[in-house]
Amino acid sequence: MEVGAVSVLNICKGKLVKHSHLAASIELTASKEKSCFADIAIIAKLKFLRHFIASLGGLQIFLRRSVMRRHAGFTLIELTLVIAILAILAAFGISYYGDYRDKINVNKTITDILHMGVLIKQFENDNLAFPGSLSDVGAGAMLDPWGNPYQYLNISSVKGKGKLRKDKSLNPINSDYDLYSMGKDGMSSTALTAKNSHDDVIRARDGKFVGLASDF
């Protein structure tokens, strides 16, 4: 009985030992598994954090480039605007300066024609006739402000009205002589209504009018 009891007790102890080792093994395995899962979780978190940081870096670069692009774009727009404003101002300035120069040239031409008119009147008084050309009064070499010679015609020396300057009704604008500048374009027609005659500076009504043909 005692032997049997001891045997049974030993068997139970062996089982308990085995169960104890099994429990410990299970606990160790579980602990390792937990540790493994924890490591995996940490690694996963680290990977996520690394990707997140990389994403932030990429986003920073993208934003920086975007800002640079926007800045460059605004600079280009501002530059274009400045150029446009300068172009408009230049256009107005050139146009204004051109008109100003044209007025000066027209006034200079009017002065020249009036001066030549005085010379022609003196010649008439001295010779009881109008000169045959501007050279007869010392004005043959005179040029208008546009570099063209002044045009003169003694009406009494020509037959017919073909060469006479005419108004819109095709009537001669003078009865004594024609004296005019061909204007800025350097071209002219006998009729003042012709397009190339509009900028002519003329003497009309036998000297009572001197000015632009377009104003007559």
C-alpha positions, 0 to 999 in steps of 0.5 A: 500500500505504501509503495503504491501510494508513493508510486502514485504520488511520484506519478502525480508529481511527474505530471505536475512537473510536466504540467509546470514545464508545459505551463512555463513553456506556454507562458514563455512562448506567449511572452515571446509571441507577445514580444514578437507582435510588439516588435512587429507593431513597433516596426509597423509604427516606425515604418508608418512614421518614416513614411509620414515624415517622408511625406511631410518632406515631399509636401514641404518640397511641393509647397516650396516649389508651388510658392516659387512658381506662384512667386515667379508667376506674379513677377511675370504678371507684374512685369507684363503689366509694367511693360503694357503700361509703358507701351501705352504711355509710350504710344500716347507720348509718341502720338502727342509728340508727333502731333506737336511736331506736325503743328510746329511744322505747319506753323513754320510753313505758314510763316514761310508762305507769308514771308514769300508772299511779302517778297512776291508783293514787293516784286509785283510792286517793282515789276508790275507783274508776278514773278515767274518762279520763286527763284525770282524773289530769292526763295527758289532754294527754300524747303518746307519743314519736311524737306520738300520744295515749295510749289508756286504757280503764276496763274497769269502765265498759264492757260486754262485751269488744269494746273490751278488749285481747286476747292471742293466745288472745283473752283480755283482758290486763287486768282493771282498765284498759287503758293503751297507746301505739299505737306508731310506726305510730300504729295499733292493734287490740284483738288484740295479734296484729294486725299494726298492734298489734305495735309498741304499747307496752302495760300487761298483767297488771294492771301486771305487764308494760309493754312492746312487744306483740310481746314479750308 
